[in-house]
Amino acid sequence: MESIRGRLTLWYATALILSLALFAVVLYFARRSASYQDLDRRIQSEADLTAGILAESYRARGILVEPDTAGRPVLIGEVAAVLEVVPDYLVLTSRDGRLLFASPDARALTFGEFERLTALVARTPPGGSRVPGQHTSAPTVRRCTT
């Protein structure tokens, strides 16, 4: 490529490839951020719905947790039945980390996946924030305590 035409073509092709690659990277990170923001809003909406159901159930019944036949605390049946319709992965634990309720989607996970989910819940501070060490653009894990 000794001719000026050959060199210009090579430079234009290189500039076009670099421009397209830069555009693709910017577009990827913009869409990724928007997707995580949408996911965070959805998680917050479902957390608010669950908190409202629990608060109303507590006002109506005065109790949310009762011991099962082995003496372990579990969510009362009526409240658990209402929470069955909450979409996605819902895990309710007591303050000491004991499982009170898991949604159908959460129960459908494999044992290892469910253990990772409950570990995320246990590591998340009350009020719902990002898990320590989690990338800032990763979805938020919400944890509500009463």
C-alpha positions, 0 to 999 in steps of 0.5 A: 500500500504505497499509494496515497489511495491505499493509505487513505482507504486503510486509515478510513477503514480503521477509523470506521471500525474504531468508531463503530466499536466505540458506539457499540460499547457506549450503547451496550453500557447505556442499555445495561444501565437502563435495564438494571434501573428498570429491574431495580424499580420492579424489585422495589415495587414488589417489595412494597407490595409484599410489605403492604400485604404483610402490614395489612395482614398483621393489622387484620390478624395480629400475628404473622408467624406461628410454629410448625409441628417441629416448633420452627417458625413459619408464616401463617397459611392465610398470609402465605396463600396471599403471597403465593401470587407475588411474582418472581423470587420472594424469600421471607426470613425471620430476624435470625435468618430462619426461612419463613416463606419462599415463593413458588419461583424460589422453591423451584430453584435447585438447592445450590441456587436457593442457598446462593439466594438466601446468602444474598438475603442474609448479607443484605442490610435491612432497608435494601441496598447493594450487597457488599462487593457487588458491582454498582450496576448490578441489581439491588437485593431488597430486604425489609425487616419489621 
